[in-house]
Amino acid sequence: MRLLVIGGTAFVGRAIVADALARGHKVTTFNRGLTGQDADGVEALRGDRSTDAGLRELTGRSFDAVIDPGGLVPAHVLRTARAELAPFYAFVSTTAVYRSWTTAGTDESAPTWPGVPDEDGDPDLARLGVRKRGCELAVEQTFGPDAAVIARAGMIVGPHDNVGQLPWWLTRIAQGGRVLAPGDPDRGLQLIDVRDLSAFVLDQVEARAGGIHNVVPDEPNTTMGHLVDDCAQATGSTAEAVWVDEGFLFSQGVQPWAELPLWIPDGPATAGFWAVSGASAKAAGLRTRPVAESVRDTWEWLRSGGEVRLTPGAAPFGIAGEKEQQVLTAWDARSVV
Ligand SMILES: NC(=O)c1ccc[n+]([C@@H]2O[C@H](COP(=O)([O-])OP(=O)(O)OC[C@H]3O[C@@H](n4cnc5c(N)ncnc54)[C@H](OP(=O)(O)O)[C@@H]3O)[C@@H](O)[C@H]2O)c1
């Protein structure tokens, strides 16, 4: 197929380009040339999707499908969707479009944030759910339900990660010593490898199968405890995880997610966070690899010089070493009372 990938040089887009080339497709990428290198073997076009004039290089071109992995601004997505470049459009969205995490089994019919398909402006990660829903609407309204696939990805891991949660855990555990670990080691997580997400998107594009899918493993596919063990195994570290009660972490001012990545505190408001329904993607052919493989390959990438290059506007993850030690010391003192 002749595929146009908007972006294609960071994380998800990069994986889609690599897989598409491996499948023998003819790939054109379109980006500003700021974020990363285009893969060998693509036709690389330059432009800025944020203005009409920026799409000039695409004028008159036609493809079998447009793949839009990184769209963050609805008006930008609307512009590419309306550019009459292809009869099929694939958009990578996020489960952050859902309004609530109170129940397990959130499927594609659950209420979403009210996005606006022509909302313009700079990317705004603080309003990610609203913005991505606006992007989805831009695609849905232009292509209809049958000629567009919307892949609502859950937490993505794997090589070239540009968010940084798993890389932080790997790097911290590789340093060794006593590692502050959040809450219950048996808390389930749902992680999707970027290569499995990419394969799913390409499978739908090749089949021209429209639809909306949560792209998550059908069931939680690891636990926080197993993930920490996988990180120790991959890095060959003898670090000792110290599992600290969530209430105690709060009392010490430790921030969930931001300071201890992937930590979503247990409670009624978050009961469904790591239990999203992946039934529709599974039925459409999603295959997922073991998390240990994602962990190993991410470490291999970091070890061979890979660096997390954060999406513009994103904050880095991880607790400061000094604060971690203070919390561990306080936890030890509390434990012996
Ligand atoms: N990480 C997660 O856990 C997670 C979870 C759920 C969903 N997601 C979604 O997954 C997607 C990840 O995308 P990605 O960043 O990995 O995609 P990507 O396609 O690999 O990278 C983003 C691309 O967009 C290009 N770009 C940015 N602004 C542009 C502009 N104005 N005009 C043209 N090109 C532009 C960048 O290149 P230049 O800067 O050189 O232009 C870059 O190539 C996001 O949509 C995110 O919301 C992520």
The ligand as a Gaussian input file, in Angstrom:
#p B3LYP/6-31G(d) Opt

LIG

0 1
 N        2.771000       7.214000      25.489000
 C        1.620000       6.733000      25.907000
 O        1.541000       6.001000      26.908000
 C        0.364000       7.052000      25.143000
 C       -0.827000       6.499000      25.576000
 C       -1.965000       6.687000      24.815000
 C       -1.905000       7.393000      23.636000
 N       -0.747000       7.954000      23.243000
 C       -0.748000       8.693000      21.998000
 O        0.209000       8.122000      21.144000
 C        0.666000       9.112000      20.276000
 C        2.148000       9.085000      20.253000
 O        2.570000       9.765000      19.140000
 P        4.114000       9.901000      18.827000
 O        4.600000      11.208000      19.381000
 O        4.785000       8.685000      19.272000
 O        4.029000       9.974000      17.222000
 P        5.206000      10.120000      16.207000
 O        4.555000      10.210000      14.848000
 O        6.224000       9.067000      16.379000
 O        5.857000      11.529000      16.599000
 C        5.151000      12.752000      16.502000
 C        5.486000      13.337000      15.145000
 O        4.715000      14.444000      14.841000
 C        5.540000      15.366000      14.127000
 N        4.939000      16.693000      14.279000
 C        4.713000      17.360000      15.436000
 N        4.153000      18.548000      15.187000
 C        4.010000      18.615000      13.820000
 C        3.496000      19.614000      12.944000
 N        3.012000      20.779000      13.404000
 N        3.514000      19.361000      11.613000
 C        4.006000      18.191000      11.138000
 N        4.500000      17.218000      11.919000
 C        4.507000      17.434000      13.252000
 C        6.899000      15.231000      14.791000
 O        7.961000      15.606000      13.936000
 P        8.491000      17.134000      13.883000
 O        8.528000      17.648000      15.278000
 O        9.845000      16.970000      13.264000
 O        7.536000      17.869000      13.026000
 C        6.944000      13.729000      15.016000
 O        7.464000      13.051000      13.904000
 C        0.138000      10.445000      20.757000
 O       -0.920000      10.811000      19.945000
 C       -0.355000      10.143000      22.142000
 O       -1.463000      10.949000      22.478000
 C        0.397000       7.803000      23.966000

